[in-house]
Amino acid sequence: MPAMYKVRPLHSAAVLAEHLPSCMYPLPNLHRAPGTAAPPQEEVDPSLQALESRQEEILKRLYELKSAVDGLSKMIQTPDADFDVTNIIQTDEFSPLSTNGADLDLMLGKDYGALKDVVINANPSLPPLSLLVIHGLLCERYKILSAVHTHSSVKSVPENLLKCFGEQTKKQPRHEYQLGFTLIWKDVPKPQMKFSIQTMCPIEGEGNIARFLFSLFGQKYNAVTSTLIDSWVDTAIFQLKEGSSKERGAVLRSMNAALGKSPWLVGNELTLADVVAWSALQQTGTASSAPANVQKWIKSCENLAPFSSVMKLLK
């Protein structure tokens, strides 16, 4: 059907392509009048700038602190992994346990007319072997008045635990002793120690009590040795004694490596680390399956009288 009518085009295709705009429609600049320069930038508030600088410095310090904590946690898990401190430990000078005792009045405070008493509550179902070993070591150094009692919360205690301090046949007047050591078998979740009730809080946990008692020997260590001893004590308590079988295996391998470099866990002298680690091995029953270096070290411990006396309690 033919169209009804024709319309003449207003523009040719070439003219239309040349005059097409790049946008739909232009708008005037609302921020400044045409031809005027851009306004100057506002000055930054000095207090705001100082706050930003302080925030950046805090973030930097937090990052450095996180790196330091990560390094310490790695050292606790594997005490000998980061660096070899054998030479440093060997040059660390401290007196062996066989020397004369330190001044208890200087360490514990002088109390005229009264004997300093250490009172420990412990559960007979899991005897704190490390504390019994340290008691034996202290008896070699000081005159100690020892006593064992049973709390009413415990129905029965094995005979060997009631005589864990041996028979004290020679009784002397109380004032002739240097330290009182009382062990009370009680139904408690973890060992507790009370000393100088008026001036200090009770100490809980076998490792913490062992640290306090071992400090009575008055030994001085450098920073590296002190850190390694604390690391081994925590490893023995939380991984060897309370950890899984996988964790115990890792600790035994670390002990075997350390004992391949020195006769004791930290250097050439017996330290708290050896006492707590040996006790943890006995409590968990893993001593028999320990590696060669650890087996040799166990025999060295048990050749000492305080260790051999505690061994009799396990039979």
MOKA-V884455 format. One record per residue. N is the residue number from 1. SS is DSSP state (H for helix, E for strand, C for the rest). Layout:
BEGIN
n: {N	N}
ss: {SS	SS}
END
This chain:
BEGIN
n: {1	2	3	4	5	6	7	8	9	10	11	12	13	14	15	16	17	18	19	20	21	22	23	24	25	26	27	28	29	30	31	32	33	34	35	36	37	38	39	40	41	42	43	44	45	46	47	48	49	50	51	52	53	54	55	56	57	58	59	60	61	62	63	64	65	66	67	68	69	70	71	72	73	74	75	76	77	78	79	80	81	82	83	84	85	86	87	88	89	90	91	92	93	94	95	96	97	98	99	100	101	102	103	104	105	106	107	108	109	110	111	112	113	114	115	116	117	118	119	120	121	122	123	124	125	126	127	128	129	130	131	132	133	134	135	136	137	138	139	140	141	142	143	144	145	146	147	148	149	150	151	152	153	154	155	156	157	158	159	160	161	162	163	164	165	166	167	168	169	170	171	172	173	174	175	176	177	178	179	180	181	182	183	184	185	186	187	188	189	190	191	192	193	194	195	196	197	198	199	200	201	202	203	204	205	206	207	208	209	210	211	212	213	214	215	216	217	218	219	220	221	222	223	224	225	226	227	228	229	230	231	232	233	234	235	236	237	238	239	240	241	242	243	244	245	246	247	248	249	250	251	252	253	254	255	256	257	258	259	260	261	262	263	264	265	266	267	268	269	270	271	272	273	274	275	276	277	278	279	280	281	282	283	284	285	286	287	288	289	290	291	292	293	294	295	296	297	298	299	300	301	302	303	304	305	306	307	308	309	310	311	312	313	314	315}
ss: {C	C	C	C	C	C	C	C	C	C	C	C	H	H	H	H	H	H	C	C	C	C	C	C	C	C	C	C	C	C	C	C	C	C	C	C	C	C	C	C	C	C	C	C	C	H	H	H	H	H	H	H	H	H	H	H	H	H	H	H	H	H	H	H	H	H	H	H	H	H	H	H	H	H	H	H	H	C	C	C	C	C	C	C	C	H	H	H	H	H	C	C	C	C	C	C	C	C	C	C	C	C	C	H	H	H	H	H	C	C	C	C	C	C	C	C	E	E	E	E	E	E	C	H	H	H	C	C	H	H	H	H	H	H	H	H	H	H	H	C	C	C	C	E	E	E	E	E	E	E	C	C	C	C	C	C	C	C	H	H	H	H	C	C	C	C	C	C	C	C	C	C	C	H	H	H	C	C	E	E	E	E	E	E	E	C	C	C	C	C	C	E	E	E	E	C	C	C	C	C	C	C	E	E	C	H	H	H	H	H	H	H	H	H	H	H	H	C	C	C	C	C	H	H	H	H	H	H	H	H	H	H	H	H	H	H	H	H	H	H	H	C	C	C	H	H	H	H	H	H	H	H	H	H	H	H	H	H	H	C	C	C	C	C	C	C	C	C	C	C	C	H	H	H	H	H	H	H	H	H	H	H	H	H	C	C	C	C	C	C	C	H	H	H	H	H	H	H	H	H	H	H	C	C	H	H	H	H	H	H	H	H	H	C	C}
END
